[in-house]
Amino acid sequence: MLERGARVLIIGGTRYIGRHTCIAALVAGARLTLLNRGQAPFGWLAEHPEVDRLQGDRHDPAALEAAFSRDYDVVYDMIAYRPDDIRPLLHTYADRIGHLVVCSTTSVYAPALYQPIDEAHPRGPHPAWGDYNRGKNAVEDLLATTDRVRTTVLRPQWVFGPHDYQRLATFYLVRLAAGLPIWLPHAGIAQLNWTYAPDLASAFLLVTSLPEAAGRAYNVVCDETLTTIDFIRLCAQVLGVAADIRHYRPEDLPGELRGQRIGPVRNLPLACTSLALKALCDFRPTPMAEALVRTVDWLRGSGAFDANQLTPVEEYLNAQG
Ligand SMILES: NC(=O)c1ccc[n+]([C@@H]2O[C@H](COP(=O)([O-])OP(=O)(O)OC[C@H]3O[C@@H](n4cnc5c(N)ncnc54)[C@H](OP(=O)(O)O)[C@@H]3O)[C@@H](O)[C@H]2O)c1
């Protein structure tokens, strides 16, 4: 558990998951340093002058040298996509790091042999996830070989919540609130899990400094496993509207629209559990309906419901009726 006064470095702490983790660490009384390039908006940090923000690229040796001119009780690495990202931490700066907690993904798993997937399921190549899967697996492979730093890996799935600039759940919520149809290019019946971003932030804090978490990886997901269609229905229920879900066949689109995707969530079956994390610590995911209510509150407050940017494929399908 992250202790009051702990020295924390977050690599990539200004945008989505990193931002939630930053706020959670501040609430817990950590002494916080962030390393990021300054490309993502960070105006919100003005409210937290106690945070030491270092501007630099993690691939720039000078930026790392500056960041690791001091010791940290824990480093939260949000943006390790390839082994080279993480190698300097494990070699050059190992002595500066008490515990390294790395954000990975459930996309590291090979195609599901059984459901729900726990951490014992084999990792490996997955045709749907390409380079992302390969890079994240290579990062996890490298972490597994290190003996100089205590490391822990967290694997979220589809992340939703406030500051969802990637517009995953937001994609559906905005359309539902506007009374627009949601077009699915697939049946939407694959069982999957979501991760509520503030729950993921709390998982970072909870595993911190736990000796039993050393060398381990944990799924971090909400308890509910549900299909995309039922997720959309749940979103509609939270908003108090009806869901108008329609299906189309991508191959029926006119040539210029063919190959364009709409909707963020793919129809990949991946049911996961967080049982290992719950057994380790006091991780209790927020019920999804409650998490969606909070997400909707944020969307209302941020004005996101006013901006309906439909994709060309949706414009076409809506016109067809
Ligand atoms: N979002 C999801 O649904 C999801 C699902 C599963 C797993 N994950 C994992 O979650 C992690 C975090 O994702 P996210 O969506 O929170 O990322 P994000 O919102 O894109 O945030 C990236 C952060 O890293 C900083 N950054 C990017 N490149 C950098 C560099 N070269 N050097 C220093 N700072 C850099 C960014 O700030 P600057 O641009 O200012 O540098 C920003 O603070 C990733 O590892 C991802 O694989 C995400």
The ligand as an ORCA input file, in Angstrom:
! r2SCAN-3c Opt
* xyz 0 1
  N      -6.830      3.063    -22.428
  C      -7.137      1.760    -22.397
  O      -8.271      1.330    -22.656
  C      -6.075      0.772    -21.997
  C      -6.433     -0.577    -21.922
  C      -5.461     -1.494    -21.519
  C      -4.158     -1.057    -21.220
  N      -3.852      0.264    -21.329
  C      -2.487      0.700    -21.014
  O      -2.547      1.819    -20.166
  C      -1.345      2.559    -20.280
  C      -1.635      4.024    -20.215
  O      -2.486      4.346    -21.253
  P      -3.215      5.741    -21.297
  O      -4.372      5.530    -22.205
  O      -3.453      6.263    -19.934
  O      -2.097      6.631    -21.994
  P      -2.229      8.141    -22.430
  O      -3.516      8.709    -21.965
  O      -1.887      8.181    -23.880
  O      -1.112      8.880    -21.602
  C       0.200      8.828    -21.978
  C       1.008      9.641    -20.978
  O       2.367      9.409    -21.221
  C       3.024     10.617    -21.617
  N       3.977     10.224    -22.644
  C       3.714      9.666    -23.850
  N       4.854      9.392    -24.508
  C       5.873      9.789    -23.683
  C       7.282      9.750    -23.775
  N       7.896      9.268    -24.871
  N       8.023     10.225    -22.750
  C       7.417     10.733    -21.641
  N       6.087     10.793    -21.491
  C       5.317     10.323    -22.501
  C       1.897     11.529    -22.067
  O       2.204     12.894    -21.902
  P       2.981     13.687    -23.114
  O       2.249     13.359    -24.374
  O       2.871     15.103    -22.688
  O       4.376     13.158    -23.106
  C       0.812     11.128    -21.087
  O       1.030     11.720    -19.834
  C      -0.650      2.060    -21.546
  O       0.468      1.308    -21.177
  C      -1.699      1.170    -22.222
  O      -1.113      0.096    -22.896
  C      -4.784      1.190    -21.713
*
